[in-house]
Amino acid sequence: MTALTFRFGTMNSSKTANMLMMAWNYRSKGKKILLIKPACDTREADATMIRSRAGQEMKADLILEADVTDISSLIMNMECVLVDEAQFLSIANIDMLRGISMTIPVICYGLRTDYLSRLFPGARRLFEVADTLEEIPTVCVGCSRKAIINAKFLVGEGDIRVVMREGSTELDLGGEDKYQPMCWQCWIEY
Protein backbone atom coordinates (compact mmCIF):
# COMPACT_ATOMS: atom_id res chain seq x y z
CA MET A 1 0.00 0.00 0.00
CA THR A 2 1.47 3.36 -0.99
CA ALA A 3 1.47 6.08 1.63
CA LEU A 4 3.60 8.76 3.25
CA THR A 5 4.18 7.79 6.88
CA PHE A 6 5.89 9.86 9.58
CA ARG A 7 7.16 7.90 12.58
CA PHE A 8 8.26 10.40 15.19
CA GLY A 9 9.53 10.43 18.75
CA THR A 10 11.91 12.19 21.09
CA MET A 11 15.62 11.51 21.46
CA ASN A 12 16.38 7.90 22.40
CA SER A 13 13.04 6.49 21.25
CA SER A 14 14.79 4.08 18.83
CA LYS A 15 13.66 5.83 15.66
CA THR A 16 16.83 5.06 13.71
CA ALA A 17 17.04 1.53 15.13
CA ASN A 18 13.45 0.91 13.97
CA MET A 19 14.23 2.29 10.52
CA LEU A 20 17.38 0.19 10.15
CA MET A 21 15.48 -2.94 11.22
CA MET A 22 12.86 -2.19 8.57
CA ALA A 23 15.60 -1.65 5.96
CA TRP A 24 17.19 -4.96 6.91
CA ASN A 25 13.81 -6.73 6.69
CA TYR A 26 13.16 -5.38 3.19
CA ARG A 27 16.66 -6.18 1.95
CA SER A 28 16.72 -9.66 3.52
CA LYS A 29 13.68 -10.48 1.38
CA GLY A 30 15.39 -9.24 -1.78
CA LYS A 31 13.37 -6.00 -1.90
CA LYS A 32 14.93 -2.84 -3.27
CA ILE A 33 14.77 0.19 -1.02
CA LEU A 34 16.24 3.68 -1.08
CA LEU A 35 17.75 4.73 2.25
CA ILE A 36 17.95 8.55 2.61
CA LYS A 37 19.42 10.95 5.16
CA PRO A 38 19.63 14.76 5.03
CA ALA A 39 22.92 16.37 4.08
CA CYS A 40 22.92 18.56 7.20
CA ASP A 41 23.24 15.49 9.47
CA THR A 42 27.02 15.45 9.76
CA ARG A 43 27.40 13.89 13.22
CA GLU A 44 29.19 10.79 11.91
CA ALA A 45 32.81 10.91 10.69
CA ASP A 46 31.54 9.16 7.56
CA ALA A 47 28.52 11.35 6.70
CA THR A 48 27.08 8.60 4.49
CA MET A 49 26.54 6.26 7.46
CA ILE A 50 23.32 5.94 9.40
CA ARG A 51 23.94 4.59 12.91
CA SER A 52 21.64 3.85 15.79
CA ARG A 53 22.71 4.12 19.40
CA ALA A 54 21.96 0.37 19.64
CA GLY A 55 24.86 -0.30 17.29
CA GLN A 56 23.15 -1.01 13.96
CA GLU A 57 24.40 0.82 10.92
CA MET A 58 23.87 1.03 7.17
CA LYS A 59 25.20 3.24 4.45
CA ALA A 60 22.70 5.77 3.10
CA ASP A 61 21.93 5.42 -0.59
CA LEU A 62 21.25 9.15 -0.89
CA ILE A 63 22.43 12.17 1.07
CA LEU A 64 19.62 14.62 0.36
CA GLU A 65 20.41 18.31 -0.07
CA ALA A 66 17.69 20.81 0.92
CA ASP A 67 17.21 22.08 -2.65
CA VAL A 68 16.68 18.65 -4.27
CA THR A 69 13.13 18.23 -5.57
CA ASP A 70 13.47 15.33 -8.02
CA ILE A 71 14.94 11.90 -7.38
CA SER A 72 12.72 10.06 -9.85
CA SER A 73 15.74 8.43 -11.55
CA LEU A 74 16.75 6.88 -8.22
CA ILE A 75 13.41 5.34 -7.31
CA MET A 76 12.94 3.23 -10.44
CA ASN A 77 12.15 -0.35 -9.34
CA MET A 78 12.27 0.60 -5.65
CA GLU A 79 9.72 -0.94 -3.33
CA CYS A 80 10.09 1.50 -0.46
CA VAL A 81 11.86 4.73 0.51
CA LEU A 82 13.09 5.06 4.11
CA VAL A 83 14.22 8.44 5.47
CA ASP A 84 16.21 9.08 8.65
CA GLU A 85 16.24 12.43 10.50
CA ALA A 86 13.30 13.69 8.42
CA GLN A 87 12.84 16.73 10.67
CA PHE A 88 15.93 18.22 8.98
CA LEU A 89 14.49 17.97 5.45
CA SER A 90 13.28 21.07 3.66
CA ILE A 91 9.63 21.65 2.84
CA ALA A 92 10.54 21.09 -0.83
CA ASN A 93 12.09 17.71 0.08
CA ILE A 94 8.93 16.69 1.95
CA ASP A 95 6.71 17.76 -0.95
CA MET A 96 8.87 15.64 -3.28
CA LEU A 97 8.48 12.64 -0.95
CA ARG A 98 4.73 13.27 -0.87
CA GLY A 99 4.70 12.90 -4.67
CA ILE A 100 6.84 9.74 -4.57
CA SER A 101 4.47 8.20 -2.02
CA MET A 102 1.73 8.18 -4.64
CA THR A 103 3.49 5.22 -6.29
CA ILE A 104 5.65 3.60 -3.58
CA PRO A 105 5.62 3.70 0.24
CA VAL A 106 7.73 6.41 1.87
CA ILE A 107 8.42 6.08 5.59
CA CYS A 108 10.08 9.01 7.36
CA TYR A 109 11.59 8.83 10.85
CA GLY A 110 12.45 11.85 12.95
CA LEU A 111 11.91 14.24 15.80
CA ARG A 112 8.68 16.16 16.13
CA THR A 113 10.00 19.22 17.97
CA ASP A 114 13.21 21.02 18.86
CA TYR A 115 14.41 21.80 22.40
CA LEU A 116 12.06 24.79 22.54
CA SER A 117 9.08 22.45 21.93
CA ARG A 118 8.56 23.92 18.44
CA LEU A 119 7.99 21.83 15.34
CA PHE A 120 10.94 21.46 13.01
CA PRO A 121 10.01 22.71 9.50
CA GLY A 122 10.36 19.20 8.00
CA ALA A 123 8.29 17.68 10.80
CA ARG A 124 5.65 20.40 10.44
CA ARG A 125 5.28 19.65 6.74
CA LEU A 126 5.05 15.91 7.45
CA PHE A 127 2.28 16.57 9.98
CA GLU A 128 0.48 18.57 7.28
CA VAL A 129 0.75 16.07 4.41
CA ALA A 130 1.48 12.55 5.75
CA ASP A 131 -1.15 9.85 5.35
CA THR A 132 -0.13 8.25 8.64
CA LEU A 133 1.44 9.66 11.81
CA GLU A 134 2.89 7.13 14.26
CA GLU A 135 4.50 8.08 17.54
CA ILE A 136 7.43 5.99 18.80
CA PRO A 137 7.17 6.55 22.55
CA THR A 138 9.88 6.55 25.17
CA VAL A 139 10.04 7.53 28.82
CA CYS A 140 11.31 10.68 30.49
CA VAL A 141 14.84 10.62 31.94
CA GLY A 142 13.49 12.19 35.14
CA CYS A 143 10.44 10.00 35.82
CA SER A 144 8.37 7.26 34.20
CA ARG A 145 5.98 9.47 32.21
CA LYS A 146 5.99 9.61 28.42
CA ALA A 147 8.71 11.89 27.04
CA ILE A 148 7.55 14.62 24.65
CA ILE A 149 10.37 17.19 24.89
CA ASN A 150 13.92 16.98 23.56
CA ALA A 151 15.46 18.85 26.48
CA LYS A 152 18.69 20.66 25.70
CA PHE A 153 21.20 21.02 28.50
CA LEU A 154 23.91 23.57 29.09
CA VAL A 155 26.67 22.25 31.32
CA GLY A 156 28.00 24.91 33.65
CA GLU A 157 30.66 25.13 36.35
CA GLY A 158 30.98 22.02 38.47
CA ASP A 159 29.16 20.00 35.79
CA ILE A 160 25.84 21.58 36.78
CA ARG A 161 23.34 20.91 34.02
CA VAL A 162 20.77 23.57 33.19
CA VAL A 163 17.80 22.99 30.89
CA MET A 164 17.67 25.59 28.14
CA ARG A 165 14.17 26.94 27.50
CA GLU A 166 15.15 29.80 25.20
CA GLY A 167 17.82 30.45 22.64
CA SER A 168 18.70 30.06 19.01
CA THR A 169 16.65 27.93 16.64
CA GLU A 170 19.70 27.25 14.47
CA LEU A 171 20.56 23.60 13.92
CA ASP A 172 22.65 22.31 16.84
CA LEU A 173 23.35 18.61 16.42
CA GLY A 174 24.22 16.50 19.42
CA GLY A 175 23.60 13.35 21.37
CA GLU A 176 22.96 12.40 24.98
CA ASP A 177 25.72 14.79 26.05
CA LYS A 178 23.49 17.68 25.01
CA TYR A 179 19.89 16.39 24.69
CA GLN A 180 17.65 14.13 26.80
CA PRO A 181 14.00 13.09 26.45
CA MET A 182 11.74 14.58 29.11
CA CYS A 183 8.06 14.82 29.95
CA TRP A 184 6.54 18.28 30.10
CA GLN A 185 6.43 18.40 33.89
CA CYS A 186 10.09 17.45 34.38
CA TRP A 187 11.13 19.89 31.65
CA ILE A 188 9.29 22.76 33.37
CA GLU A 189 10.46 21.82 36.87
CA TYR A 190 14.11 20.94 36.12
C-alpha positions in Angstrom: 0.0 0.0 0.0 1.5 3.4 -1.0 1.5 6.1 1.6 3.6 8.8 3.3 4.2 7.8 6.9 5.9 9.9 9.6 7.2 7.9 12.6 8.3 10.4 15.2 9.5 10.4 18.7 11.9 12.2 21.1 15.6 11.5 21.5 16.4 7.9 22.4 13.0 6.5 21.3 14.8 4.1 18.8 13.7 5.8 15.7 16.8 5.1 13.7 17.0 1.5 15.1 13.4 0.9 14.0 14.2 2.3 10.5 17.4 0.2 10.2 15.5 -2.9 11.2 12.9 -2.2 8.6 15.6 -1.6 6.0 17.2 -5.0 6.9 13.8 -6.7 6.7 13.2 -5.4 3.2 16.7 -6.2 1.9 16.7 -9.7 3.5 13.7 -10.5 1.4 15.4 -9.2 -1.8 13.4 -6.0 -1.9 14.9 -2.8 -3.3 14.8 0.2 -1.0 16.2 3.7 -1.1 17.8 4.7 2.3 17.9 8.5 2.6 19.4 10.9 5.2 19.6 14.8 5.0 22.9 16.4 4.1 22.9 18.6 7.2 23.2 15.5 9.5 27.0 15.4 9.8 27.4 13.9 13.2 29.2 10.8 11.9 32.8 10.9 10.7 31.5 9.2 7.6 28.5 11.3 6.7 27.1 8.6 4.5 26.5 6.3 7.5 23.3 5.9 9.4 23.9 4.6 12.9 21.6 3.9 15.8 22.7 4.1 19.4 22.0 0.4 19.6 24.9 -0.3 17.3 23.1 -1.0 14.0 24.4 0.8 10.9 23.9 1.0 7.2 25.2 3.2 4.4 22.7 5.8 3.1 21.9 5.4 -0.6 21.3 9.1 -0.9 22.4 12.2 1.1 19.6 14.6 0.4 20.4 18.3 -0.1 17.7 20.8 0.9 17.2 22.1 -2.7 16.7 18.7 -4.3 13.1 18.2 -5.6 13.5 15.3 -8.0 14.9 11.9 -7.4 12.7 10.1 -9.9 15.7 8.4 -11.6 16.8 6.9 -8.2 13.4 5.3 -7.3 12.9 3.2 -10.4 12.1 -0.3 -9.3 12.3 0.6 -5.7 9.7 -0.9 -3.3 10.1 1.5 -0.5 11.9 4.7 0.5 13.1 5.1 4.1 14.2 8.4 5.5 16.2 9.1 8.6 16.2 12.4 10.5 13.3 13.7 8.4 12.8 16.7 10.7 15.9 18.2 9.0 14.5 18.0 5.5 13.3 21.1 3.7 9.6 21.6 2.8 10.5 21.1 -0.8 12.1 17.7 0.1 8.9 16.7 2.0 6.7 17.8 -0.9 8.9 15.6 -3.3 8.5 12.6 -0.9 4.7 13.3 -0.9 4.7 12.9 -4.7 6.8 9.7 -4.6 4.5 8.2 -2.0 1.7 8.2 -4.6 3.5 5.2 -6.3 5.6 3.6 -3.6 5.6 3.7 0.2 7.7 6.4 1.9 8.4 6.1 5.6 10.1 9.0 7.4 11.6 8.8 10.9 12.4 11.9 12.9 11.9 14.2 15.8 8.7 16.2 16.1 10.0 19.2 18.0 13.2 21.0 18.9 14.4 21.8 22.4 12.1 24.8 22.5 9.1 22.4 21.9 8.6 23.9 18.4 8.0 21.8 15.3 10.9 21.5 13.0 10.0 22.7 9.5 10.4 19.2 8.0 8.3 17.7 10.8 5.6 20.4 10.4 5.3 19.6 6.7 5.0 15.9 7.4 2.3 16.6 10.0 0.5 18.6 7.3 0.8 16.1 4.4 1.5 12.6 5.7 -1.1 9.8 5.4 -0.1 8.2 8.6 1.4 9.7 11.8 2.9 7.1 14.3 4.5 8.1 17.5 7.4 6.0 18.8 7.2 6.6 22.6 9.9 6.6 25.2 10.0 7.5 28.8 11.3 10.7 30.5 14.8 10.6 31.9 13.5 12.2 35.1 10.4 10.0 35.8 8.4 7.3 34.2 6.0 9.5 32.2 6.0 9.6 28.4 8.7 11.9 27.0 7.5 14.6 24.7 10.4 17.2 24.9 13.9 17.0 23.6 15.5 18.9 26.5 18.7 20.7 25.7 21.2 21.0 28.5 23.9 23.6 29.1 26.7 22.2 31.3 28.0 24.9 33.7 30.7 25.1 36.4 31.0 22.0 38.5 29.2 20.0 35.8 25.8 21.6 36.8 23.3 20.9 34.0 20.8 23.6 33.2 17.8 23.0 30.9 17.7 25.6 28.1 14.2 26.9 27.5 15.1 29.8 25.2 17.8 30.5 22.6 18.7 30.1 19.0 16.6 27.9 16.6 19.7 27.3 14.5 20.6 23.6 13.9 22.6 22.3 16.8 23.4 18.6 16.4 24.2 16.5 19.4 23.6 13.3 21.4 23.0 12.4 25.0 25.7 14.8 26.0 23.5 17.7 25.0 19.9 16.4 24.7 17.7 14.1 26.8 14.0 13.1 26.5 11.7 14.6 29.1 8.1 14.8 30.0 6.5 18.3 30.1 6.4 18.4 33.9 10.1 17.5 34.4 11.1 19.9 31.7 9.3 22.8 33.4 10.5 21.8 36.9 14.1 20.9 36.1 
